[in-house]
Amino acid sequence: MTTTRKTAAPQPPDTALAADAHWAATRERLLSRTRPTVHLTICDNHGAKESLAEARFAHQQAQDAADRNPENEAAKATLRSATTRLAKAQTAVDEASVVLRFQALDRKTYKELQAAHPPTEDQAEDGYAFNLDTLGPVLVAASSLDGITEEDAAQFLDDWSQAEAETLLNVAFGVQREERMDLGKG
């Protein structure tokens, strides 16, 4: 997926730039934004995940003890040991994991994909705007930054457990709704 513009951006009138000199720089930043990206981490090594959870807990306990007794050398040593254990456990999980990356499509492409997969009659009666069964693998593949094909996506969705398949779909659909804006207080 690329994030380049397909058409030339219209230029603001000179009067607008004269009234707000920094608008050109702000506008350029807005035009050069990348679309949202999310990661899905898959780790099938249950033992490594358990070790990481235990190491995190032990580290938090050691951190709390060291914070309560900042002059206590034994607490400091325990914290150093817990920090090392946590780093090793995290490395083990990282090495056992597969990280998949997904990026939001531009709005036009996303809408075109939805339109290309209309709901069945039953789905339409249930309020669906598209056919999840046919759109799912296409959207997973289209939003994947790792080269997942539609065939791979369809196989994953068929072969993985219900919860894992739903998570994969939720990531592909969720990145399309990822929001990085804040209205703030005015």
C-alpha positions as CSV (number, residue, x, y, z in Angstrom):
1,M,0.0,0.0,0.0
2,T,1.3,3.4,-0.8
3,T,0.3,6.7,0.7
4,T,1.0,9.0,-2.2
5,R,-1.6,11.4,-3.5
6,K,-3.3,10.5,-6.7
7,T,-4.2,14.0,-7.8
8,A,-2.4,17.3,-7.5
9,A,-3.5,19.3,-4.4
10,P,-5.2,22.6,-5.2
11,Q,-3.3,25.6,-4.1
12,P,-4.8,28.1,-1.6
13,P,-5.4,31.6,-2.8
14,D,-2.6,34.1,-2.2
15,T,-4.9,36.1,0.0
16,A,-5.4,33.2,2.3
17,L,-1.7,32.7,2.6
18,A,-1.2,36.4,3.3
19,A,-3.8,36.4,6.0
20,D,-2.3,33.3,7.7
21,A,1.4,32.9,6.8
22,H,1.8,29.6,8.6
23,W,-1.1,28.0,6.8
24,A,1.1,26.7,3.9
25,A,3.3,24.8,6.4
26,T,0.2,23.5,8.3
27,R,-1.4,22.5,5.0
28,E,1.7,20.7,3.9
29,R,1.8,18.7,7.1
30,L,-1.9,17.8,6.7
31,L,-1.4,16.7,3.1
32,S,1.6,14.5,4.0
33,R,0.0,12.6,6.8
34,T,0.2,8.8,6.6
35,R,-2.8,6.7,7.1
36,P,-3.2,4.9,10.4
37,T,-1.3,1.7,11.0
38,V,-1.9,-1.0,13.6
39,H,-0.1,-4.2,14.6
40,L,-1.4,-7.6,15.4
41,T,1.0,-9.8,17.5
42,I,0.6,-13.5,17.4
43,C,2.5,-15.7,19.9
44,D,1.7,-19.4,20.0
45,N,4.3,-20.0,22.8
46,H,2.1,-20.1,25.9
47,G,5.1,-20.7,28.1
48,A,6.9,-17.6,26.9
49,K,3.8,-15.5,27.4
50,E,3.3,-16.9,31.0
51,S,7.0,-16.2,31.8
52,L,6.6,-12.6,30.5
53,A,3.5,-12.1,32.7
54,E,5.3,-13.4,35.7
55,A,8.4,-11.3,34.9
56,R,6.2,-8.2,34.6
57,F,4.6,-8.9,38.0
58,A,7.9,-9.5,39.7
59,H,9.3,-6.4,38.1
60,Q,6.4,-4.3,39.3
61,Q,6.8,-5.7,42.8
62,A,10.5,-5.0,42.8
63,Q,9.9,-1.5,41.5
64,D,7.4,-0.8,44.2
65,A,9.8,-2.1,46.9
66,A,12.7,0.0,45.5
67,D,10.5,3.1,45.4
68,R,9.4,2.5,49.0
69,N,13.1,2.0,50.2
70,P,15.3,4.0,47.8
71,E,18.4,3.5,50.0
72,N,17.9,-0.2,50.4
73,E,20.7,-2.0,48.4
74,A,18.9,-5.3,48.5
75,A,15.8,-3.7,47.0
76,K,17.9,-2.1,44.3
77,A,19.6,-5.5,43.5
78,T,16.2,-7.2,43.3
79,L,15.0,-4.5,40.9
80,R,18.1,-5.0,38.7
81,S,17.5,-8.7,38.7
82,A,13.8,-8.3,37.9
83,T,14.6,-5.8,35.1
84,T,17.0,-8.4,33.5
85,R,14.5,-11.2,33.9
86,L,11.8,-9.0,32.3
87,A,14.1,-8.1,29.3
88,K,14.9,-11.7,28.7
89,A,11.2,-12.8,28.9
90,Q,10.2,-10.0,26.5
91,T,12.9,-11.1,24.1
92,A,11.7,-14.6,24.2
93,V,8.1,-13.5,23.4
94,D,9.4,-11.2,20.7
95,E,11.3,-14.1,19.1
96,A,8.3,-16.4,19.3
97,S,5.9,-13.9,17.9
98,V,4.7,-12.9,14.4
99,V,3.8,-9.3,14.0
100,L,1.4,-8.4,11.3
101,R,0.9,-4.8,10.2
102,F,-2.2,-3.3,8.7
103,Q,-2.8,0.2,7.3
104,A,-6.0,2.0,6.7
105,L,-7.1,2.3,3.0
106,D,-8.0,5.6,1.6
107,R,-11.7,6.3,1.9
108,K,-12.5,5.9,-1.8
109,T,-10.8,2.5,-2.0
110,Y,-12.5,1.3,1.2
111,K,-15.9,2.4,0.0
112,E,-15.3,0.7,-3.4
113,L,-14.4,-2.5,-1.7
114,Q,-17.6,-2.4,0.4
115,A,-19.7,-1.7,-2.7
116,A,-18.0,-4.6,-4.5
117,H,-19.2,-7.0,-1.8
118,P,-23.0,-6.2,-1.3
119,P,-24.8,-8.1,1.5
120,T,-26.9,-11.1,0.9
121,E,-30.6,-10.7,1.3
122,D,-30.4,-12.2,4.8
123,Q,-27.5,-9.9,5.7
124,A,-29.3,-6.8,4.3
125,E,-32.3,-7.7,6.4
126,D,-30.0,-7.9,9.5
127,G,-28.7,-4.4,8.7
128,Y,-25.4,-5.2,7.1
129,A,-24.0,-2.8,4.5
130,F,-21.7,-5.4,2.9
131,N,-21.0,-9.2,2.8
132,L,-18.5,-9.9,5.6
133,D,-17.8,-13.4,4.2
134,T,-16.6,-12.1,0.9
135,L,-15.2,-8.7,2.0
136,G,-13.2,-10.0,5.0
137,P,-10.4,-11.8,3.1
138,V,-10.2,-9.0,0.5
139,L,-9.9,-6.3,3.2
140,V,-7.3,-8.3,5.2
141,A,-5.2,-8.6,2.1
142,A,-5.7,-5.0,0.9
143,S,-4.8,-3.5,4.3
144,S,-1.9,-5.8,5.0
145,L,1.5,-4.2,4.8
146,D,3.1,-7.7,5.0
147,G,1.8,-9.1,1.7
148,I,-1.0,-11.3,3.0
149,T,-2.8,-12.5,-0.1
150,E,-6.6,-12.9,-0.4
151,E,-6.0,-16.7,-0.5
152,D,-3.9,-16.6,2.7
153,A,-6.5,-14.4,4.4
154,A,-9.3,-16.7,3.4
155,Q,-7.4,-19.7,4.7
156,F,-6.5,-18.0,8.0
157,L,-10.2,-17.0,8.5
158,D,-11.3,-20.6,7.8
159,D,-8.6,-22.5,9.7
160,W,-8.0,-20.3,12.8
161,S,-10.3,-20.5,15.9
162,Q,-13.4,-18.3,15.9
163,A,-11.8,-15.8,18.3
164,E,-8.6,-15.6,16.3
165,A,-10.4,-15.2,13.0
166,E,-12.6,-12.5,14.5
167,T,-9.5,-10.7,15.9
168,L,-7.9,-10.7,12.4
169,L,-11.1,-9.3,10.9
170,N,-11.4,-6.7,13.7
171,V,-7.9,-5.5,13.1
172,A,-8.5,-5.1,9.3
173,F,-11.8,-3.3,9.9
174,G,-10.6,-1.5,13.0
175,V,-7.7,0.2,11.3
176,Q,-10.2,1.7,8.8
177,R,-11.9,3.4,11.8
178,E,-8.7,4.4,13.6
179,E,-8.9,8.0,14.7
180,R,-5.9,10.2,15.5
181,M,-7.7,13.4,16.0
182,D,-8.8,15.3,19.2
183,L,-11.3,18.1,19.1
184,G,-9.8,19.5,22.2
185,K,-11.3,22.2,24.4
186,G,-12.3,25.4,22.7
